[in-house]
Amino acid sequence: MTKPLYMYYNENTIVFLNGKFIRAKNANSSLYGQTLHYGNGVFEGIRSYNTSIGVKIFKAKEHFERLLYSAKKMHIKLNYSSDELTKITYQVLKKNNLGDAYIRPLVYLGANMSLTPTDEANLFISAWEWGKYLGDKQLNIMVSSFQRPNPKSCHVDAKVSGHYTNSILATTEAKQKGFDEALMLDMNGFVAEGPGANFFFEKNGILFTPPLGNILPGITRATIIELAGNLNIEVTERFFKPSELITADGAFFTGTAAEVAGINSVDGVKFKVKWKKTKGFLLANEYRKKVSFSG
């Protein structure tokens, strides 16, 4: 058996870096890069699945179009199309004999110590086997003391590397206090999202989720809304305070890494309905069917 060097790769793992497929252990970057020093880089989290029609990257077009959007917002010149990025990623999967996999495209910048755009943009694409980010058990979460960034301070709808220092602080605070994950508010005190996932709650058979504007427009979030429509489950996008969750029937996170993760409690208050009897659980199963059988 090949000995892993880290959980993400072993001595035979192949990655894509700037036009070449090379061994992960040989990939390197400059210590003077703007991404390393200032966080100006963009990335995506994508999953592939072994489906009834072979290995399929779930919503590849949507993910790579968001990567290109994020790059444009951060003044990064990325000379690839969505189709080209998709083809490269399928090659990465094939070269590593991966089916069910997590895929990480990263665009990181070259040496630049000034706070201005740089022309050197590097493209790195890797993949590895990775279970559900938040696990399979129902989560006990807390309302974080850390807010989501104000949308007037940055492009909150872009998936920017530097934004995730905010997520690290929120998740670390939650775990240090004995919780599984955090729930973050926006600058007005309304529920926004988790550190790495969008949020839904359920009451009287209706799903509620924060509107776009202060959150990352999640691709899994959009898929759940689509699946809910197919099942005639009403979804309302509106602002709400954490106090509304006290009388909610259930709640869940959505995200590529987390997929659909049920929530047991917020700040120690348990939801009224058992997870397996909620609309969220039904949608989690529908999501699994969609990624497993239709890609």
N, C-alpha and C positions, 0 to 999 in steps of 0.2 A: 504493500500500500504506500502511495506517495505521502510523505510526511508534510503536513501543512506548515507553512512558515508563519502565517497568521490565519485568522478565520476567513479572510477574504481571498487568499490565494495560496498556492503551493509552488514548488519549484518548477512545475510544468505549466502553470497557468499562463494563458496568452491574453494580452490586452492590446487595444488599439491606441497608438500614440502618434499623432501628427503624420498620418498617412502610412504608418507601418504597423504590422502585427509583430509584437515582440514579447518576450517573457516578462511577466510582471516584476520579477526580481531585478530585471535590468532597466526598468523604467525609472527615470529621474527628472528632476526639475531644478530650476535656479532658486537659490536661497534669497535672491534679490527680487523675486517676483512680486508684483503689486497685489496679487491674490493672497499670498502668504502674509504680507505686511499689513494690508488694508482691507482685505476681505472682498475686493472687487473681482468676483468670478461668479459664474452661474452654473447650475447643475439641474439634473432631473433624477427622479427615482421612478423606475419602470419595472414591471414584472413581465416575465414570459411564463407560459404554462404548456404542459403537455395536454393537448386537446384531442378531440376526436378526429381532427384533420391535421395532426402533427403539431410541432412546436410553433406556438403563436405568441407574438409580442402583443400584449393587451393595449389597445389604443395607442399604437406607436405614433401615428400621425399627430394626434392631439398632444402627446408628450413632446415630440420634437418641434412642433410648431410653438409650444410654450417655451422651449429652450431658446429658439430663435427670437421669440418676443422678448424674453428676459435679457438676452444678449444685446438686442437693439436698445432696450431701455437703459442699459448700463454702458452704452457707447462702445460695445465690443463688436469688432468685425469678425464674423464667423462665416467663412466662405463655403458653406455646405447647405444643401437643400434638405428638407425633411425626408425625402425619398432616399437620398444618399446616406443620411444618418441611419435610416432604418436598415438599409442593405448592409452597412458596416456592422451594425449590431447583430444581425442574423449570422454574420460571419464569425463574430466573437463567440456567440453561443455554439455554433457548429465546431469551432476549433477547440472549445473546452468541453464538448460533449454534454452540454447543459440543456435541460428541458424546462423544468420548474426552476426559475432563477430570478434573482433580483439584479437589475441592471443599473449601473451608475455612469451616465455621461457627465463629464466635468469639463468646463471651459475655464482654463486658468491663464493668467496673463504673465507676460515677460517682465524683465527687470525694469522697474520704474519707481523711483522714490518720490516723485512728485504726485500731486493729487489731480492728475490730468489723464485722459485716455491714452492708452498705448496701442501701437499697431500690432504688437506680437500677441496673438491669441493661440493657445495650445488646446488641442482637443484630445481628451483621454476618455476611453470607454472601457469599462470593466464589468464583469458579471460573476456572481457566485450564488451558491445555494444559501438561502436565508429564510427562516420561518417567519411567521407573523411577528412584526416588530413589537407589538404589545402583548403577545401571547394569546392564549385561547380562553383564559379565565376572565370572568367579569371584573372590571376595574373599580377600584376605590380611588376617587380623584378629589383634588382640592382646588378651590378657587385661588389662583396664584396672586401674589403681591406684585408680580411683574406684568405690565401691560403689553399688548401688542404695540409695535411702533405706530406712531401717528402717520397716516397716509400722506401728510404734507411734509414729512421728514424723509421719506424714501418711497420707492415704488413697491408697495406691499403686495401687489399682484404679480411681481416678478420673483422667481426662485433664485435669490442671490445668496451666495455663500455667507457673507458677513451678517445677514439677518439672523442666522441661526445661533449667534451668541445669546440672543434673547431667549431662544428656545432652550438652550443648555442651562441658563440660569433658572428658568421656570421648572424644568424637569428635575434638576438637582435639588431645588428647594422642596419640591413635592416628595421626593424619595427620602430626603433627610428627615422629613416629618412623618414618615411611615406610610405615605400614599404611593399608589402605582404611577400616577401621572397628574399633570396640572391641567387646569382649565383657565384660559387667559381672557381677560376683558379688554375692551378697547378704551380709548382715552376718555370716553363718556360714561364708562362703567357698564356698558352692555357686553354680554357674552360675545366673544369673537371666535376663538378656536383653541385647540390644543397646541402644544409646542410643535407637533409635526402631523397634525390631522385636523380635519373639519369636524364640526359638532352638530348633532341633531338631538332633539328631545321629542318625546311623544306624549300626547294627552288626548284622551277621548278619541283615539283612533286617528288623530291628525299629527303629522310630523311638522316640527318647526325647526328652522335653521337660520343662522344669521345671513343677511343679504351680502352681496359683493360690495366691496368698498374698503373694508377694514380687514379682510381675510385673503388668504391665497385661494384663488378660484380652483379648487381641487377637481381633478379629473374623476376620481372615485366618487366624490360628492355629486358631480353631474350625472354619473352613471346611476347612483342610487335614486336620484330624482327621476331619471328616465324610467327605471324599473318600477318605482312607486306609481308613476303614471300608468304603466302597463297593467298594474294591479288595482287601479282606481283608488289608490291611497292618496289622500290629499296632503300636499306639502305646501306650507306657508313660509315664505322668506320674510322675516321681519326682525326688528331689534327686540331684545328682551333682557331683563336683568336676572342675575342669579337667583333672586327671591322666587321667581316663577318656577324654578326647578323643584321647590319643596313639594308642590302638589302634582308634579309630573308622574306619568306612569312608567317611563323608561327613558333611556338615552343611549347614544352610541357615538363612537368616533369613526370617521372614514378617512382612508388614505391608502396610497399604493403599498407602502410598507406594512401598515397596520391592517389593510383590507377593511373589514367591518368588525369593530371591537365593542362588545357590549359593556355598559357601565352599570355597576351595582349601586354606587352611592356617590354623592357630592358633599364634601365637608361632613362626612359621617352620617348623612341623612340618606337612607335607602329609598330606592324607588318602589312604588306601590305594587307594580306588576312583575311577576317573575319573567326574566329575560326570554325564556322559551315561549312565552305567551304574548310577546310583543310583536308589533309590526316590524321593529328593527331586526328581530331574529328571523322573521320571514324574509326580509330583504337581504339579510346576510346569506341565507341559503340560495336565494335567487342570484345573488352576485356570484357565489361559488359556481353555480350552474353555468352562468354566462361565460366566466373566464375559463371554465374547464371543458365546455363542449362547443362553444362557438367562437372563442378567442376574442 
